Amino acid sequence: MKVLLVEDEPQTIAYLQQGLSENGFIVDVAQSTDVAWQHVRSHEYDVVLLDVMLPGREGWWLVQEMRKAKNATPVIFLTARDAVDDRVRGLELGADDYLVKPFAFSELLARIRTVVRRTSQRPMDLIRIADLEIDLIRHKATRGGRRLELRPKEFALLSLFARRSGEALSRTFISEQVWDMNFDSDSNVVDVQVRRLRMAVDEGSDQKLIHTIKGVGYVLEDRSTAE
């Protein structure tokens, strides 16, 4: 697989370039978003690893421009910015994953492989599941042509479900990705938010798309084809 690493810190570049190369990846490096933009316009990559804080334009700009240009290459943010708003912003702009520094290299490898496998041949600006349509660029979702009125975090939650359609997502994973919090078994924040999202997405429709997986979590999938 071919990777574009967009990073400006020399030690991080050396560490990731060596580790990725040793695991069979071909690695191109760009130390600014302007150079990275030239790379993605002229080369094909399996994944882009993108820092947020870069010289000149920040990483947000690059992923936004990629999605505007209908470039569906998977993007994983690798950044020290761990605020909830930053994580939500990254997902809303069209990133596929968000990994906070410092991280274990083995986790990065696992996330790269999962993202590449999941997004293979899937358009990243528009996702359709049954009659649910999610426009990741315009932050708009419709069900059967009806506009869904979603708050920013509800849209981020729906986007997470849609990108991982068919995968059972645990409450811990959901809380980490959308709310940047460690899951507390006594907390029902995830269940409450999923219930609200389910009301917006499934209410009034005979075909339910958000399902509970007992003992695991939740999944968004079209089960009509299996009936």
C-alpha positions as CSV (number, residue, x, y, z in Angstrom):
1,M,0.0,0.0,0.0
2,K,1.1,3.5,-0.7
3,V,0.8,6.1,2.1
4,L,1.1,9.9,2.1
5,L,2.5,11.1,5.4
6,V,1.7,14.8,6.0
7,E,3.9,15.8,9.0
8,D,6.5,18.5,9.7
9,E,8.1,17.2,12.9
10,P,11.4,15.4,11.9
11,Q,11.5,12.8,14.6
12,T,7.9,11.8,14.0
13,I,8.6,11.6,10.3
14,A,11.6,9.4,10.8
15,Y,9.7,7.1,13.3
16,L,6.6,6.6,11.1
17,Q,8.5,6.4,7.9
18,Q,10.7,3.6,9.2
19,G,7.9,1.7,10.9
20,L,5.6,1.9,7.8
21,S,8.4,0.9,5.5
22,E,9.3,-2.1,7.6
23,N,5.7,-3.2,7.3
24,G,5.7,-3.1,3.6
25,F,4.2,0.4,2.9
26,I,5.6,2.8,0.3
27,V,5.7,6.2,2.0
28,D,5.7,9.7,0.5
29,V,6.3,12.6,2.9
30,A,4.9,16.1,2.7
31,Q,5.8,18.7,5.3
32,S,3.0,21.2,4.4
33,T,-0.6,21.0,3.2
34,D,0.4,22.8,0.0
35,V,2.9,20.2,-0.9
36,A,0.5,17.4,0.2
37,W,-2.2,18.9,-2.1
38,Q,0.2,18.6,-5.0
39,H,0.8,15.0,-4.2
40,V,-2.8,13.9,-3.9
41,R,-3.7,15.7,-7.1
42,S,-1.0,13.9,-9.1
43,H,-0.7,10.5,-7.3
44,E,-3.0,7.8,-6.0
45,Y,-2.7,6.8,-2.4
46,D,-4.3,4.1,-0.3
47,V,-4.4,6.3,2.8
48,V,-3.3,9.8,3.9
49,L,-1.9,10.3,7.4
50,L,-2.5,13.9,8.3
51,D,-1.3,16.2,11.1
52,V,-3.5,19.1,12.0
53,M,-0.9,21.7,13.0
54,L,1.3,22.3,10.0
55,P,3.1,25.3,8.5
56,G,0.8,27.6,6.5
57,R,-2.6,26.0,6.1
58,E,-3.7,23.5,8.8
59,G,-4.6,19.9,8.0
60,W,-8.3,20.8,8.1
61,W,-7.9,22.6,4.8
62,L,-6.4,19.6,3.0
63,V,-9.1,17.1,3.9
64,Q,-11.8,19.7,3.0
65,E,-10.2,20.4,-0.4
66,M,-9.8,16.7,-1.1
67,R,-13.5,16.0,-0.4
68,K,-14.6,19.0,-2.5
69,A,-12.6,17.6,-5.3
70,K,-14.3,14.2,-4.8
71,N,-11.0,12.6,-3.8
72,A,-12.2,9.6,-1.7
73,T,-8.7,8.6,-0.4
74,P,-9.1,7.6,3.2
75,V,-7.7,10.2,5.7
76,I,-6.5,9.5,9.3
77,F,-5.7,12.5,11.4
78,L,-2.6,12.0,13.6
79,T,-2.5,14.9,16.0
80,A,-1.9,16.1,19.5
81,R,-5.1,18.1,19.4
82,D,-7.4,16.0,21.5
83,A,-10.4,18.3,22.2
84,V,-13.8,17.0,21.5
85,D,-14.6,19.8,19.0
86,D,-11.4,18.9,17.0
87,R,-12.4,15.3,16.8
88,V,-15.9,16.1,15.7
89,R,-14.7,18.7,13.2
90,G,-12.3,16.1,11.7
91,L,-15.1,13.6,11.2
92,E,-17.5,16.2,9.8
93,L,-15.0,17.4,7.3
94,G,-14.7,13.9,5.9
95,A,-11.8,12.2,7.8
96,D,-12.1,8.5,8.3
97,D,-10.4,8.2,11.7
98,Y,-8.7,10.4,14.3
99,L,-5.8,9.2,16.3
100,V,-4.4,11.3,19.2
101,K,-0.6,11.5,19.8
102,P,1.1,9.8,21.4
103,F,-0.2,6.5,20.1
104,A,1.1,2.9,19.8
105,F,2.4,2.1,16.3
106,S,0.6,-1.2,16.4
107,E,-2.7,0.7,16.8
108,L,-1.9,2.9,13.9
109,L,-1.3,-0.1,11.7
110,A,-4.6,-1.7,12.7
111,R,-6.5,1.5,12.0
112,I,-4.8,1.9,8.6
113,R,-5.8,-1.6,7.5
114,T,-9.3,-1.2,8.9
115,V,-9.9,2.1,7.2
116,V,-8.5,1.0,3.8
117,R,-10.6,-2.2,3.9
118,R,-13.8,-0.4,5.0
119,T,-13.5,2.5,2.5
120,S,-12.4,0.5,-0.5
121,Q,-14.5,1.5,-3.5
122,R,-16.9,3.5,-1.4
123,P,-17.5,7.2,-2.4
124,M,-16.7,9.3,0.6
125,D,-18.7,12.5,-0.1
126,L,-22.1,10.7,-0.3
127,I,-23.1,7.6,1.5
128,R,-26.4,5.8,0.7
129,I,-27.9,3.0,2.9
130,A,-31.4,2.0,1.8
131,D,-33.3,5.3,1.5
132,L,-30.9,7.1,3.9
133,E,-28.5,9.5,2.2
134,I,-25.7,11.3,4.0
135,D,-23.8,14.1,2.3
136,L,-20.6,14.4,4.2
137,I,-19.5,17.6,2.5
138,R,-22.7,19.6,3.1
139,H,-23.3,18.0,6.5
140,K,-26.8,17.0,5.4
141,A,-28.8,13.8,5.8
142,T,-32.1,12.8,4.3
143,R,-34.3,9.7,4.8
144,G,-36.7,9.0,1.9
145,G,-36.1,12.5,0.7
146,R,-37.0,14.0,4.1
147,R,-34.3,16.3,5.6
148,L,-33.1,15.1,9.0
149,E,-32.6,17.9,11.5
150,L,-29.5,16.9,13.3
151,R,-27.2,18.6,15.8
152,P,-23.5,18.6,15.0
153,K,-22.7,15.7,17.3
154,E,-25.7,13.7,16.1
155,F,-24.4,14.2,12.5
156,A,-20.9,13.1,13.6
157,L,-22.5,10.0,15.2
158,L,-24.5,9.2,12.1
159,S,-21.4,9.7,10.0
160,L,-19.4,7.3,12.2
161,F,-22.2,4.7,11.9
162,A,-22.5,5.2,8.1
163,R,-18.7,4.9,7.5
164,R,-18.8,1.6,9.4
165,S,-22.1,0.4,8.1
166,G,-22.6,-3.3,9.0
167,E,-20.0,-3.2,11.8
168,A,-21.1,-3.6,15.4
169,L,-19.7,-0.6,17.3
170,S,-19.2,-0.8,21.0
171,R,-20.3,2.0,23.4
172,T,-16.7,2.4,24.3
173,F,-15.6,3.0,20.7
174,I,-18.5,5.4,20.1
175,S,-17.8,7.5,23.2
176,E,-14.1,7.7,22.3
177,Q,-14.7,8.7,18.7
178,V,-17.5,11.2,19.1
179,W,-17.2,12.5,22.6
180,D,-13.5,11.8,23.4
181,M,-14.4,10.2,26.7
182,N,-13.6,6.9,28.3
183,F,-16.8,4.9,28.6
184,D,-18.3,4.6,32.1
185,S,-20.6,1.6,32.5
186,D,-22.8,3.7,34.8
187,S,-23.2,6.4,32.1
188,N,-26.0,6.3,29.6
189,V,-24.8,9.2,27.4
190,V,-24.2,6.9,24.4
191,D,-27.5,5.2,24.7
192,V,-29.4,8.5,25.0
193,Q,-27.7,10.0,22.0
194,V,-28.3,6.8,19.9
195,R,-31.9,6.8,21.0
196,R,-32.3,10.4,19.8
197,L,-30.5,9.6,16.5
198,R,-32.7,6.6,16.0
199,M,-35.8,8.7,16.5
200,A,-34.6,11.1,13.8
201,V,-33.5,8.4,11.3
202,D,-36.1,5.6,11.9
203,E,-39.2,7.2,13.3
204,G,-42.0,6.9,10.7
205,S,-40.3,4.3,8.6
206,D,-41.2,0.6,8.5
207,Q,-37.6,-0.2,7.7
208,K,-35.3,0.4,10.7
209,L,-31.6,1.0,10.1
210,I,-30.1,1.5,13.5
211,H,-30.1,-1.8,15.5
212,T,-29.0,-2.8,19.0
213,I,-26.5,-5.7,19.2
214,K,-27.2,-7.1,22.7
215,G,-24.0,-7.1,24.8
216,V,-22.0,-5.3,22.2
217,G,-23.4,-2.0,21.1
218,Y,-25.1,-0.7,17.9
219,V,-24.9,-1.1,14.1
220,L,-26.3,0.8,11.2
221,E,-27.3,-1.5,8.3
222,D,-29.9,-2.3,5.8
223,R,-31.4,-5.7,6.8
224,S,-34.1,-5.7,4.2
225,T,-31.9,-7.7,1.8
226,A,-31.5,-10.5,4.4
227,E,-35.2,-10.8,5.1
